[in-house]
């Protein structure tokens, strides 16, 4: 079933891409463009999400450290 799904999505993506780029192609080429575009786009999106995930982890860690420093200064450092 996944092959049929890939062909249908590839055909739709290829159709949209060829129309946006104003290309006239036959059905097989349109499907091939769509499938190849889905593979390339999926790879690029995966890399972007991985980098964004790493940056998100870094931002979360910095925010957590800032919160910890604030709590230390507010509650522990004042008692000394």
Secondary structure, DSSP 8 states (H G I E B T S, - for coil): -HHHHHHHHHHHHHHHHHHHTT----HHHHHHHHHHHHHHHHHHHHHHHHHHHHHHHHHHHHHHHHHHHHHIIIIIGGG-
